Amino acid sequence: MTAVIAAEPLEYYYCRMKVVAYSVKPYERESLAKANQKKHDITLIFNSLSLETAVFAAGKQAVMVFSTDDVSAEVIDKLAGLGIKYITIRSANSDHINKEAARLYGIKLANAPDEKDIAAQSIRNLDLWEKDKCVGKACICAKACLR
């Protein structure tokens, strides 16, 4: 006799985006995991983003950064060379990001504008990008979205 097991929807098992999150604080781990609900393949690391640590983004589509990470033109150049298409910031502050360099490489940028639930906003940004949609008021690109 063969048992029939009801299968979960295929998308439940499918990790849509491969992401590395830099500068993850111990208190963020649980909130990011809860907000993500295993939708995206997110590697959490404690190291901050820099020219030396950008290599951890190899094979990923997106990076999550914190307001203290180095997101200068040189780092963006390296991230673009590794194939990064999206950068989401786990804060409302985006002063540390070279938006023009990101624009030149076609990298989309977003933040957590109201900072009420940063983890949920960061995952929502990934979800929308995965569907090829604009992130709305979270968008901080050098040029406005054309969609």
Residue frames as a rotation matrix with the C-alpha (Angstrom) as fourth column:
MET 1
0.587 0.809 0.000 0.00
0.809 -0.587 0.000 0.00
0.000 0.000 -1.000 0.00
THR 2
-0.473 -0.732 0.491 1.34
0.735 -0.635 -0.237 3.42
0.485 0.249 0.839 -0.95
ALA 3
0.031 0.436 -0.899 0.75
0.818 -0.529 -0.228 6.34
-0.575 -0.728 -0.373 1.39
VAL 4
0.117 0.077 0.990 -0.31
0.742 -0.669 -0.036 9.61
0.660 0.739 -0.135 -0.20
ILE 5
-0.209 -0.270 -0.940 1.15
0.851 -0.524 -0.039 12.67
-0.482 -0.808 0.339 1.48
ALA 6
0.830 0.520 0.201 -0.29
0.555 -0.741 -0.378 16.07
-0.048 0.425 -0.904 0.77
ALA 7
-0.171 -0.957 0.234 2.50
0.971 -0.205 -0.127 18.16
0.170 0.206 0.964 -0.67
GLU 8
0.094 0.061 -0.994 3.22
0.403 -0.915 -0.018 21.74
-0.910 -0.398 -0.111 0.30
PRO 9
0.979 0.197 -0.052 3.10
0.045 -0.455 -0.889 24.21
-0.199 0.868 -0.454 -2.57
LEU 10
0.485 -0.839 0.245 6.34
0.820 0.340 -0.460 24.12
0.302 0.424 0.854 -4.54
GLU 11
0.278 -0.395 0.876 7.12
-0.004 -0.912 -0.410 27.77
0.961 0.110 -0.255 -3.74
TYR 12
0.948 0.080 0.307 7.28
-0.304 -0.051 0.951 26.87
0.092 -0.995 -0.024 -0.03
TYR 13
0.659 -0.726 0.198 10.50
0.507 0.623 0.596 24.96
-0.556 -0.292 0.778 -0.68
TYR 14
0.337 -0.502 0.797 11.87
0.852 -0.199 -0.485 27.30
0.402 0.842 0.360 -3.31
CYS 15
0.092 -0.407 -0.909 14.28
0.613 -0.696 0.374 29.95
-0.785 -0.591 0.185 -2.07
ARG 16
0.854 0.398 0.336 13.68
0.500 -0.448 -0.741 32.84
-0.145 0.801 -0.582 -4.37
MET 17
0.712 -0.631 0.309 16.73
-0.340 -0.695 -0.634 35.00
0.614 0.346 -0.709 -3.74
LYS 18
0.375 -0.716 -0.589 20.19
0.873 0.487 -0.036 34.24
0.312 -0.501 0.807 -2.46
VAL 19
0.694 0.008 0.720 21.22
-0.143 -0.978 0.149 36.97
0.706 -0.207 -0.678 -0.03
VAL 20
-0.205 -0.697 -0.687 24.03
0.831 0.248 -0.499 37.75
0.518 -0.673 0.528 2.36
ALA 21
0.824 0.471 0.316 23.26
0.182 -0.747 0.639 39.99
0.537 -0.469 -0.701 5.35
TYR 22
-0.238 -0.971 0.032 26.26
0.448 -0.139 -0.883 41.88
0.862 -0.196 0.468 6.73
SER 23
-0.806 -0.257 0.533 26.74
-0.269 -0.644 -0.716 43.29
0.528 -0.721 0.450 10.24
VAL 24
0.185 0.927 -0.327 23.98
-0.017 0.336 0.942 41.14
0.983 -0.169 0.078 11.72
LYS 25
-0.462 -0.220 0.859 23.51
-0.809 -0.294 -0.510 41.82
0.365 -0.930 -0.042 15.41
PRO 26
-0.991 0.044 -0.129 22.62
0.089 0.926 -0.368 38.89
0.103 -0.376 -0.921 17.69
TYR 27
-0.521 0.843 -0.133 19.20
0.014 -0.148 -0.989 40.42
-0.853 -0.517 0.065 18.42
GLU 28
-0.183 0.435 -0.882 18.38
-0.909 -0.417 -0.018 40.59
-0.376 0.798 0.472 14.66
ARG 29
-0.933 -0.317 -0.171 18.75
-0.360 0.834 0.418 36.89
0.010 0.451 -0.892 13.91
GLU 30
-0.668 0.724 0.173 15.35
0.518 0.620 -0.590 35.83
-0.534 -0.304 -0.789 15.20
SER 31
0.102 0.760 -0.642 13.43
-0.110 -0.632 -0.767 38.75
-0.989 0.149 0.019 13.69
LEU 32
-0.348 -0.284 -0.894 15.02
-0.898 -0.172 0.404 38.22
-0.268 0.943 -0.195 10.26
ALA 33
-1.000 -0.026 -0.005 14.27
-0.027 0.975 0.222 34.48
-0.001 0.222 -0.975 10.37
LYS 34
-0.402 0.915 -0.044 10.67
0.480 0.169 -0.861 35.12
-0.780 -0.367 -0.507 11.43
ALA 35
0.130 0.432 -0.892 10.11
-0.491 -0.753 -0.437 37.76
-0.861 0.495 0.114 8.73
ASN 36
-0.559 -0.481 -0.675 11.75
-0.816 0.178 0.550 35.60
-0.144 0.859 -0.492 6.04
GLN 37
0.352 0.721 0.597 9.80
-0.623 0.656 -0.426 32.40
-0.699 -0.222 0.680 6.78
LYS 38
-0.193 -0.603 0.774 12.35
0.186 0.752 0.632 30.47
-0.963 0.266 -0.032 4.68
LYS 39
0.844 0.536 0.014 11.34
0.144 -0.202 -0.969 32.33
-0.516 0.820 -0.247 1.50
HIS 40
0.749 -0.652 -0.115 14.86
-0.467 -0.398 -0.790 33.49
0.469 0.646 -0.603 0.68
ASP 41
0.609 -0.665 -0.432 18.23
0.722 0.690 -0.043 31.83
0.327 -0.286 0.901 1.20
ILE 42
0.740 -0.279 0.612 19.84
-0.343 -0.939 -0.012 34.35
0.578 -0.201 -0.791 3.57
THR 43
0.156 -0.793 -0.589 23.35
0.779 0.465 -0.420 33.93
0.607 -0.394 0.690 4.94
LEU 44
0.953 0.176 0.246 23.75
-0.021 -0.773 0.634 35.94
0.301 -0.609 -0.734 8.14
ILE 45
0.102 -0.961 -0.255 27.25
0.801 0.232 -0.552 37.13
0.590 -0.148 0.794 8.99
PHE 46
0.629 0.073 -0.774 28.57
0.681 -0.531 0.504 39.34
-0.375 -0.844 -0.384 11.77
ASN 47
-0.482 -0.875 0.037 31.27
0.757 -0.395 0.521 40.93
-0.441 0.279 0.853 9.59
SER 48
0.288 0.509 -0.811 30.61
-0.048 -0.838 -0.544 44.39
-0.956 0.195 -0.217 8.23
LEU 49
0.777 0.024 0.629 30.64
0.614 0.194 -0.765 44.99
-0.140 0.981 0.136 4.49
SER 50
0.364 -0.736 -0.571 33.99
-0.394 -0.677 0.621 46.21
-0.844 -0.001 -0.537 3.17
LEU 51
0.296 -0.352 -0.888 36.24
-0.940 0.057 -0.335 45.62
0.169 0.934 -0.314 0.16
GLU 52
-0.734 -0.677 0.050 37.67
-0.669 0.708 -0.226 42.60
0.118 -0.200 -0.973 1.97
THR 53
-0.678 0.508 0.531 34.33
-0.056 0.685 -0.726 41.04
-0.733 -0.522 -0.436 2.97
ALA 54
-0.011 0.691 -0.723 32.47
-0.899 -0.323 -0.295 41.76
-0.437 0.647 0.625 -0.27
VAL 55
-0.709 -0.368 -0.602 33.65
-0.624 0.724 0.292 38.33
0.328 0.583 -0.743 -1.45
PHE 56
-0.839 0.449 0.305 30.96
0.079 0.657 -0.750 36.76
-0.538 -0.605 -0.587 0.79
ALA 57
0.045 0.894 -0.447 28.42
-0.519 -0.361 -0.775 38.09
-0.854 0.266 0.447 -1.74
ALA 58
-0.741 -0.360 -0.566 29.72
-0.670 0.339 0.661 35.79
-0.046 0.869 -0.492 -4.49
GLY 59
-0.880 0.426 -0.209 26.85
0.311 0.851 0.422 33.74
0.358 0.306 -0.882 -5.91
LYS 60
-0.381 0.764 -0.520 24.20
0.659 -0.170 -0.732 35.98
-0.648 -0.622 -0.439 -4.32
GLN 61
-0.092 0.450 0.888 21.70
0.865 -0.406 0.295 38.31
0.494 0.795 -0.351 -5.93
ALA 62
0.556 0.397 0.730 21.30
-0.008 -0.876 0.482 40.73
0.831 -0.274 -0.483 -3.04
VAL 63
-0.586 -0.655 -0.477 22.98
0.563 0.095 -0.821 42.04
0.583 -0.750 0.313 0.06
MET 64
0.750 0.662 -0.006 21.48
0.420 -0.468 0.778 43.39
0.512 -0.586 -0.628 3.26
VAL 65
-0.393 -0.912 0.120 23.57
0.510 -0.324 -0.797 46.02
0.766 -0.252 0.592 4.96
PHE 66
0.370 0.396 -0.840 23.48
0.915 -0.311 0.257 48.10
-0.159 -0.864 -0.478 8.12
SER 67
0.973 0.135 0.186 24.01
0.173 -0.963 -0.208 51.85
0.151 0.234 -0.960 8.41
THR 68
0.565 -0.825 -0.006 27.65
-0.463 -0.322 0.826 51.35
-0.683 -0.464 -0.564 9.47
ASP 69
0.367 -0.412 0.834 28.67
0.622 0.775 0.110 49.22
-0.692 0.478 0.541 6.46
ASP 70
-0.447 -0.613 -0.651 30.98
-0.227 -0.627 0.746 50.51
-0.865 0.481 0.141 3.72
VAL 71
0.292 0.569 0.769 28.87
0.740 0.375 -0.559 50.91
-0.606 0.732 -0.312 0.61
SER 72
-0.001 -0.467 -0.884 31.27
-0.292 -0.846 0.447 53.20
-0.957 0.258 -0.135 -1.22
ALA 73
0.583 0.172 -0.794 31.78
-0.797 -0.070 -0.600 53.32
-0.158 0.983 0.096 -4.98
GLU 74
-0.429 -0.841 -0.330 34.71
-0.865 0.488 -0.118 50.88
0.260 0.235 -0.937 -4.69
VAL 75
-0.739 0.219 0.637 32.64
-0.239 0.799 -0.552 48.36
-0.630 -0.560 -0.538 -2.73
ILE 76
0.372 0.922 -0.103 29.69
-0.376 0.049 -0.925 48.73
-0.848 0.383 0.365 -5.11
ASP 77
0.196 -0.409 -0.891 32.07
-0.973 0.032 -0.229 48.12
0.122 0.912 -0.392 -8.03
LYS 78
-0.832 -0.551 0.062 33.19
-0.552 0.814 -0.178 44.88
0.047 -0.182 -0.982 -6.39
LEU 79
-0.402 0.773 0.490 29.61
-0.147 0.474 -0.868 43.82
-0.904 -0.421 -0.077 -5.55
ALA 80
0.498 0.578 -0.646 28.50
-0.704 -0.164 -0.691 44.49
-0.506 0.799 0.325 -9.13
GLY 81
-0.222 -0.698 -0.681 31.38
-0.927 0.367 -0.074 42.35
0.302 0.615 -0.728 -10.38
LEU 82
-0.940 -0.072 0.334 30.08
-0.227 0.861 -0.455 39.54
-0.255 -0.504 -0.825 -8.17
GLY 83
-0.735 0.678 0.007 26.61
0.358 0.380 0.853 39.84
0.575 0.630 -0.522 -9.72
ILE 84
-0.581 0.542 -0.607 24.76
0.630 -0.174 -0.757 41.76
-0.516 -0.822 -0.240 -6.99
LYS 85
-0.522 0.512 0.683 21.58
0.574 -0.382 0.724 43.40
0.631 0.770 -0.095 -8.31
TYR 86
0.495 0.799 0.341 19.97
0.131 -0.456 0.880 44.62
0.859 -0.391 -0.331 -5.06
ILE 87
-0.751 -0.613 -0.247 21.03
0.370 -0.080 -0.926 46.26
0.548 -0.786 0.287 -1.79
THR 88
0.453 0.874 0.178 18.59
0.212 -0.299 0.930 46.67
0.866 -0.384 -0.321 1.08
ILE 89
-0.612 -0.668 0.424 19.50
-0.168 -0.414 -0.895 48.59
0.773 -0.619 0.141 4.22
ARG 90
0.005 0.567 -0.824 18.34
0.817 0.473 0.331 47.52
0.577 -0.675 -0.460 7.64
SER 91
-0.400 0.000 -0.917 17.75
0.653 -0.702 -0.284 51.14
-0.644 -0.712 0.281 8.68
ALA 92
0.748 0.661 0.047 16.25
0.538 -0.565 -0.626 54.36
-0.387 0.494 -0.779 7.33
ASN 93
0.443 -0.675 -0.590 19.69
-0.409 -0.738 0.537 55.97
-0.797 0.003 -0.603 6.99
SER 94
0.748 -0.201 0.632 21.23
0.603 0.604 -0.522 55.67
-0.277 0.771 0.573 3.54
ASP 95
0.868 -0.419 -0.267 23.88
-0.441 -0.897 -0.024 58.41
-0.230 0.138 -0.963 3.71
HIS 96
0.046 -0.923 0.381 26.68
-0.480 0.314 0.819 55.82
-0.876 -0.220 -0.429 3.61
ILE 97
0.183 0.101 0.978 25.66
0.634 0.748 -0.196 54.46
-0.752 0.655 0.073 0.19
ASN 98
-0.711 -0.406 -0.574 27.08
-0.232 -0.636 0.736 55.81
-0.664 0.656 0.358 -3.04
LYS 99
0.208 0.945 0.251 23.77
0.081 0.239 -0.968 55.95
-0.975 0.222 -0.026 -4.89
GLU 100
0.487 -0.073 -0.870 25.31
-0.802 -0.432 -0.412 57.19
-0.346 0.899 -0.269 -8.13
ALA 101
-0.646 -0.754 -0.121 27.69
-0.753 0.604 0.260 54.20
-0.123 0.260 -0.958 -8.29
ALA 102
-0.532 0.539 0.653 24.74
0.132 0.815 -0.564 51.86
-0.837 -0.214 -0.504 -7.69
ARG 103
0.513 0.756 -0.406 22.82
-0.257 -0.317 -0.913 53.60
-0.819 0.573 0.032 -10.48
LEU 104
0.024 -0.602 -0.798 25.73
-0.983 -0.158 0.090 53.18
-0.181 0.783 -0.595 -12.90
TYR 105
-0.914 -0.406 -0.001 25.73
-0.404 0.909 0.105 49.42
-0.042 0.096 -0.994 -12.27
GLY 106
-0.272 0.898 -0.345 21.93
-0.481 0.183 0.858 49.10
0.833 0.399 0.382 -12.29
ILE 107
-0.742 -0.007 -0.670 21.84
0.518 0.629 -0.580 48.02
0.426 -0.778 -0.463 -8.63
LYS 108
0.166 0.888 0.429 18.50
0.058 -0.443 0.894 48.76
0.984 -0.123 -0.125 -6.97
LEU 109
-0.869 -0.493 -0.046 18.51
0.139 -0.152 -0.979 50.24
0.475 -0.857 0.201 -3.47
ALA 110
0.281 0.949 0.142 15.95
0.034 -0.158 0.987 50.23
0.959 -0.272 -0.077 -0.67
ASN 111
-0.825 -0.479 0.299 15.78
-0.265 -0.139 -0.954 50.97
0.499 -0.867 -0.013 3.03
ALA 112
-0.290 0.746 -0.599 13.37
0.906 0.415 0.079 50.62
0.307 -0.520 -0.797 5.94
PRO 113
-0.422 0.002 0.907 11.82
0.231 -0.967 0.109 54.09
0.877 0.255 0.408 5.86
ASP 114
0.407 0.656 0.635 9.67
-0.447 -0.464 0.765 53.96
0.797 -0.595 0.104 8.97
GLU 115
-0.557 -0.831 -0.018 11.96
-0.436 0.311 -0.844 51.68
0.707 -0.462 -0.535 11.04
LYS 116
0.207 0.687 0.697 9.00
-0.978 0.122 0.171 50.08
0.033 -0.717 0.696 12.85
ASP 117
0.662 -0.064 0.747 9.80
-0.100 0.980 0.173 46.58
-0.743 -0.189 0.642 11.68
ILE 118
0.095 -0.753 -0.652 13.13
-0.887 -0.361 0.288 46.67
-0.452 0.551 -0.702 9.88
ALA 119
-0.722 -0.375 0.582 13.34
-0.166 0.910 0.380 42.91
-0.672 0.178 -0.719 9.36
ALA 120
0.091 0.852 0.516 9.88
0.564 0.384 -0.732 42.73
-0.821 0.357 -0.445 7.78
GLN 121
0.730 0.153 -0.666 10.61
-0.340 -0.764 -0.548 45.72
-0.593 0.627 -0.505 5.52
SER 122
-0.291 -0.923 -0.253 13.92
-0.790 0.083 0.607 44.20
-0.540 0.376 -0.753 4.41
ILE 123
-0.674 0.117 0.729 12.22
0.274 0.956 0.100 40.92
-0.686 0.267 -0.677 3.47
ARG 124
0.467 0.884 -0.021 9.35
0.383 -0.223 -0.896 42.81
-0.797 0.410 -0.443 1.79
ASN 125
0.303 -0.449 -0.840 11.95
-0.745 -0.662 0.085 44.63
-0.594 0.600 -0.535 -0.34
LEU 126
-0.764 -0.618 0.184 13.39
-0.411 0.687 0.599 41.26
-0.497 0.382 -0.779 -1.44
ASP 127
-0.280 0.759 0.588 9.91
0.516 0.636 -0.574 39.90
-0.810 0.142 -0.569 -2.13
LEU 128
0.660 0.572 -0.486 9.00
-0.027 -0.629 -0.777 42.84
-0.751 0.526 -0.400 -4.35
TRP 129
-0.047 -0.763 -0.644 12.29
-0.876 -0.279 0.394 42.80
-0.481 0.583 -0.655 -6.23
GLU 130
-0.747 -0.220 0.627 11.91
-0.036 0.956 0.292 39.07
-0.663 0.196 -0.722 -6.82
LYS 131
0.121 0.887 0.446 8.57
0.720 0.231 -0.655 39.85
-0.684 0.400 -0.611 -8.49
ASP 132
-0.596 -0.483 0.641 10.28
0.795 -0.469 0.386 42.62
0.114 0.740 0.663 -10.51
LYS 133
0.529 0.806 0.265 8.25
0.681 -0.590 0.433 45.32
0.505 -0.048 -0.862 -8.74
CYS 134
-0.217 -0.527 0.822 9.20
-0.104 -0.825 -0.556 48.66
0.971 -0.206 0.124 -7.26
VAL 135
-0.467 -0.050 -0.883 9.59
0.793 0.419 -0.443 48.80
0.392 -0.907 -0.156 -3.48
GLY 136
0.539 0.811 0.226 7.61
0.653 -0.572 0.497 52.04
0.532 -0.120 -0.838 -3.25
LYS 137
0.864 -0.131 0.487 8.56
-0.313 -0.897 0.313 54.49
0.395 -0.422 -0.816 -0.51
ALA 138
0.720 -0.662 0.208 11.46
0.141 0.433 0.890 52.22
-0.679 -0.612 0.405 0.49
CYS 139
0.570 -0.501 0.651 13.16
0.799 0.153 -0.582 52.99
0.192 0.852 0.488 -2.85
ILE 140
0.644 -0.442 -0.625 16.28
0.048 -0.792 0.609 55.13
-0.764 -0.422 -0.488 -2.45
CYS 141
0.203 -0.559 0.804 17.73
0.943 0.332 -0.007 54.72
-0.263 0.760 0.594 -5.94
ALA 142
-0.655 -0.541 -0.527 19.56
0.360 -0.837 0.412 57.69
-0.664 0.080 0.743 -7.46
LYS 143
-0.865 0.451 -0.222 16.90
-0.419 -0.404 0.813 57.71
0.277 0.796 0.538 -10.19
ALA 144
-0.211 0.871 0.444 13.22
-0.814 0.095 -0.573 57.22
-0.541 -0.482 0.689 -9.56
CYS 145
-0.544 0.112 0.832 11.71
0.263 0.964 0.042 53.88
-0.797 0.241 -0.554 -10.52
LEU 146
-0.816 0.202 -0.541 10.31
-0.569 -0.445 0.691 53.82
-0.101 0.872 0.478 -14.02
ARG 147
-0.822 0.526 -0.216 7.61
0.427 0.821 0.378 51.24
0.376 0.219 -0.900 -13.30
